[in-house]
Amino acid sequence: MKLLMKIVKSSLNEIDVFGTRQETRAIVGVAADSFTGESLSKFLESNEQDIRNFSRERLYAK
């Protein structure tokens, strides 16, 4: 869960300037609702770079 919060915090800080904070929070919330405990940690660890890339794509899409 700490990894999830780290990703959320860094993603929100990166894109907050452009006002898309709620969209990112919703996306991460949906992902978090789909997993529990250890499976969530493993999913996030294996997909951390994809999540960061998605945030950057959203940042530059506007």
Chimera marker file (.cmm) of the C-alpha trace (Angstrom):
<marker_set name="trace">
<marker id="1" x="0.000" y="0.000" z="0.000" r="1" g="1" b="0" radius="0.5"/>
<marker id="2" x="2.943" y="2.339" z="0.622" r="1" g="1" b="0" radius="0.5"/>
<marker id="3" x="4.004" y="1.871" z="-2.994" r="1" g="1" b="0" radius="0.5"/>
<marker id="4" x="0.489" y="2.755" z="-4.152" r="1" g="1" b="0" radius="0.5"/>
<marker id="5" x="0.515" y="5.939" z="-2.094" r="1" g="1" b="0" radius="0.5"/>
<marker id="6" x="3.980" y="6.832" z="-3.408" r="1" g="1" b="0" radius="0.5"/>
<marker id="7" x="2.819" y="6.430" z="-7.000" r="1" g="1" b="0" radius="0.5"/>
<marker id="8" x="-0.384" y="8.362" z="-6.378" r="1" g="1" b="0" radius="0.5"/>
<marker id="9" x="1.447" y="11.197" z="-4.642" r="1" g="1" b="0" radius="0.5"/>
<marker id="10" x="4.131" y="11.531" z="-7.315" r="1" g="1" b="0" radius="0.5"/>
<marker id="11" x="1.578" y="11.271" z="-10.122" r="1" g="1" b="0" radius="0.5"/>
<marker id="12" x="-0.676" y="13.878" z="-8.560" r="1" g="1" b="0" radius="0.5"/>
<marker id="13" x="2.232" y="16.235" z="-8.003" r="1" g="1" b="0" radius="0.5"/>
<marker id="14" x="3.311" y="15.876" z="-11.636" r="1" g="1" b="0" radius="0.5"/>
<marker id="15" x="-0.068" y="16.639" z="-13.159" r="1" g="1" b="0" radius="0.5"/>
<marker id="16" x="-1.753" y="18.813" z="-10.548" r="1" g="1" b="0" radius="0.5"/>
<marker id="17" x="-0.669" y="21.991" z="-12.335" r="1" g="1" b="0" radius="0.5"/>
<marker id="18" x="-2.862" y="21.034" z="-15.281" r="1" g="1" b="0" radius="0.5"/>
<marker id="19" x="-5.929" y="20.288" z="-13.167" r="1" g="1" b="0" radius="0.5"/>
<marker id="20" x="-6.235" y="16.577" z="-13.888" r="1" g="1" b="0" radius="0.5"/>
<marker id="21" x="-5.725" y="15.439" z="-10.298" r="1" g="1" b="0" radius="0.5"/>
<marker id="22" x="-9.196" y="13.930" z="-9.908" r="1" g="1" b="0" radius="0.5"/>
<marker id="23" x="-8.910" y="11.862" z="-13.098" r="1" g="1" b="0" radius="0.5"/>
<marker id="24" x="-5.672" y="10.261" z="-11.921" r="1" g="1" b="0" radius="0.5"/>
<marker id="25" x="-7.070" y="9.655" z="-8.458" r="1" g="1" b="0" radius="0.5"/>
<marker id="26" x="-10.106" y="7.929" z="-9.998" r="1" g="1" b="0" radius="0.5"/>
<marker id="27" x="-7.939" y="5.713" z="-12.216" r="1" g="1" b="0" radius="0.5"/>
<marker id="28" x="-5.744" y="4.644" z="-9.315" r="1" g="1" b="0" radius="0.5"/>
<marker id="29" x="-8.828" y="4.136" z="-7.146" r="1" g="1" b="0" radius="0.5"/>
<marker id="30" x="-10.341" y="1.746" z="-9.686" r="1" g="1" b="0" radius="0.5"/>
<marker id="31" x="-7.075" y="-0.177" z="-9.891" r="1" g="1" b="0" radius="0.5"/>
<marker id="32" x="-6.858" y="-0.357" z="-6.097" r="1" g="1" b="0" radius="0.5"/>
<marker id="33" x="-10.432" y="-1.620" z="-5.817" r="1" g="1" b="0" radius="0.5"/>
<marker id="34" x="-9.566" y="-4.502" z="-8.153" r="1" g="1" b="0" radius="0.5"/>
<marker id="35" x="-6.765" y="-5.874" z="-5.972" r="1" g="1" b="0" radius="0.5"/>
<marker id="36" x="-6.072" y="-6.650" z="-2.348" r="1" g="1" b="0" radius="0.5"/>
<marker id="37" x="-2.960" y="-6.695" z="-0.179" r="1" g="1" b="0" radius="0.5"/>
<marker id="38" x="-0.064" y="-8.587" z="-1.641" r="1" g="1" b="0" radius="0.5"/>
<marker id="39" x="-1.541" y="-8.896" z="-5.130" r="1" g="1" b="0" radius="0.5"/>
<marker id="40" x="-1.905" y="-5.102" z="-5.293" r="1" g="1" b="0" radius="0.5"/>
<marker id="41" x="1.725" y="-4.608" z="-4.265" r="1" g="1" b="0" radius="0.5"/>
<marker id="42" x="2.939" y="-7.108" z="-6.847" r="1" g="1" b="0" radius="0.5"/>
<marker id="43" x="0.780" y="-5.536" z="-9.555" r="1" g="1" b="0" radius="0.5"/>
<marker id="44" x="2.035" y="-2.035" z="-8.780" r="1" g="1" b="0" radius="0.5"/>
<marker id="45" x="5.664" y="-3.100" z="-8.581" r="1" g="1" b="0" radius="0.5"/>
<marker id="46" x="5.463" y="-4.835" z="-11.951" r="1" g="1" b="0" radius="0.5"/>
<marker id="47" x="3.569" y="-1.939" z="-13.560" r="1" g="1" b="0" radius="0.5"/>
<marker id="48" x="5.097" y="1.089" z="-11.837" r="1" g="1" b="0" radius="0.5"/>
<marker id="49" x="6.787" y="2.364" z="-14.995" r="1" g="1" b="0" radius="0.5"/>
<marker id="50" x="3.594" y="1.944" z="-17.039" r="1" g="1" b="0" radius="0.5"/>
<marker id="51" x="1.665" y="3.933" z="-14.443" r="1" g="1" b="0" radius="0.5"/>
<marker id="52" x="4.253" y="6.711" z="-14.509" r="1" g="1" b="0" radius="0.5"/>
<marker id="53" x="4.251" y="6.729" z="-18.319" r="1" g="1" b="0" radius="0.5"/>
<marker id="54" x="0.451" y="6.953" z="-18.331" r="1" g="1" b="0" radius="0.5"/>
<marker id="55" x="0.621" y="9.983" z="-16.038" r="1" g="1" b="0" radius="0.5"/>
<marker id="56" x="3.145" y="11.667" z="-18.308" r="1" g="1" b="0" radius="0.5"/>
<marker id="57" x="1.062" y="10.892" z="-21.405" r="1" g="1" b="0" radius="0.5"/>
<marker id="58" x="-1.943" y="12.543" z="-19.743" r="1" g="1" b="0" radius="0.5"/>
<marker id="59" x="0.266" y="15.471" z="-18.791" r="1" g="1" b="0" radius="0.5"/>
<marker id="60" x="1.362" y="16.128" z="-22.360" r="1" g="1" b="0" radius="0.5"/>
<marker id="61" x="-1.963" y="15.252" z="-24.012" r="1" g="1" b="0" radius="0.5"/>
<marker id="62" x="-3.502" y="18.587" z="-23.064" r="1" g="1" b="0" radius="0.5"/>
<link id1="1" id2="2" r="1" g="1" b="0" radius="0.2"/>
<link id1="2" id2="3" r="1" g="1" b="0" radius="0.2"/>
<link id1="3" id2="4" r="1" g="1" b="0" radius="0.2"/>
<link id1="4" id2="5" r="1" g="1" b="0" radius="0.2"/>
<link id1="5" id2="6" r="1" g="1" b="0" radius="0.2"/>
<link id1="6" id2="7" r="1" g="1" b="0" radius="0.2"/>
<link id1="7" id2="8" r="1" g="1" b="0" radius="0.2"/>
<link id1="8" id2="9" r="1" g="1" b="0" radius="0.2"/>
<link id1="9" id2="10" r="1" g="1" b="0" radius="0.2"/>
<link id1="10" id2="11" r="1" g="1" b="0" radius="0.2"/>
<link id1="11" id2="12" r="1" g="1" b="0" radius="0.2"/>
<link id1="12" id2="13" r="1" g="1" b="0" radius="0.2"/>
<link id1="13" id2="14" r="1" g="1" b="0" radius="0.2"/>
<link id1="14" id2="15" r="1" g="1" b="0" radius="0.2"/>
<link id1="15" id2="16" r="1" g="1" b="0" radius="0.2"/>
<link id1="16" id2="17" r="1" g="1" b="0" radius="0.2"/>
<link id1="17" id2="18" r="1" g="1" b="0" radius="0.2"/>
<link id1="18" id2="19" r="1" g="1" b="0" radius="0.2"/>
<link id1="19" id2="20" r="1" g="1" b="0" radius="0.2"/>
<link id1="20" id2="21" r="1" g="1" b="0" radius="0.2"/>
<link id1="21" id2="22" r="1" g="1" b="0" radius="0.2"/>
<link id1="22" id2="23" r="1" g="1" b="0" radius="0.2"/>
<link id1="23" id2="24" r="1" g="1" b="0" radius="0.2"/>
<link id1="24" id2="25" r="1" g="1" b="0" radius="0.2"/>
<link id1="25" id2="26" r="1" g="1" b="0" radius="0.2"/>
<link id1="26" id2="27" r="1" g="1" b="0" radius="0.2"/>
<link id1="27" id2="28" r="1" g="1" b="0" radius="0.2"/>
<link id1="28" id2="29" r="1" g="1" b="0" radius="0.2"/>
<link id1="29" id2="30" r="1" g="1" b="0" radius="0.2"/>
<link id1="30" id2="31" r="1" g="1" b="0" radius="0.2"/>
<link id1="31" id2="32" r="1" g="1" b="0" radius="0.2"/>
<link id1="32" id2="33" r="1" g="1" b="0" radius="0.2"/>
<link id1="33" id2="34" r="1" g="1" b="0" radius="0.2"/>
<link id1="34" id2="35" r="1" g="1" b="0" radius="0.2"/>
<link id1="35" id2="36" r="1" g="1" b="0" radius="0.2"/>
<link id1="36" id2="37" r="1" g="1" b="0" radius="0.2"/>
<link id1="37" id2="38" r="1" g="1" b="0" radius="0.2"/>
<link id1="38" id2="39" r="1" g="1" b="0" radius="0.2"/>
<link id1="39" id2="40" r="1" g="1" b="0" radius="0.2"/>
<link id1="40" id2="41" r="1" g="1" b="0" radius="0.2"/>
<link id1="41" id2="42" r="1" g="1" b="0" radius="0.2"/>
<link id1="42" id2="43" r="1" g="1" b="0" radius="0.2"/>
<link id1="43" id2="44" r="1" g="1" b="0" radius="0.2"/>
<link id1="44" id2="45" r="1" g="1" b="0" radius="0.2"/>
<link id1="45" id2="46" r="1" g="1" b="0" radius="0.2"/>
<link id1="46" id2="47" r="1" g="1" b="0" radius="0.2"/>
<link id1="47" id2="48" r="1" g="1" b="0" radius="0.2"/>
<link id1="48" id2="49" r="1" g="1" b="0" radius="0.2"/>
<link id1="49" id2="50" r="1" g="1" b="0" radius="0.2"/>
<link id1="50" id2="51" r="1" g="1" b="0" radius="0.2"/>
<link id1="51" id2="52" r="1" g="1" b="0" radius="0.2"/>
<link id1="52" id2="53" r="1" g="1" b="0" radius="0.2"/>
<link id1="53" id2="54" r="1" g="1" b="0" radius="0.2"/>
<link id1="54" id2="55" r="1" g="1" b="0" radius="0.2"/>
<link id1="55" id2="56" r="1" g="1" b="0" radius="0.2"/>
<link id1="56" id2="57" r="1" g="1" b="0" radius="0.2"/>
<link id1="57" id2="58" r="1" g="1" b="0" radius="0.2"/>
<link id1="58" id2="59" r="1" g="1" b="0" radius="0.2"/>
<link id1="59" id2="60" r="1" g="1" b="0" radius="0.2"/>
<link id1="60" id2="61" r="1" g="1" b="0" radius="0.2"/>
<link id1="61" id2="62" r="1" g="1" b="0" radius="0.2"/>
</marker_set>
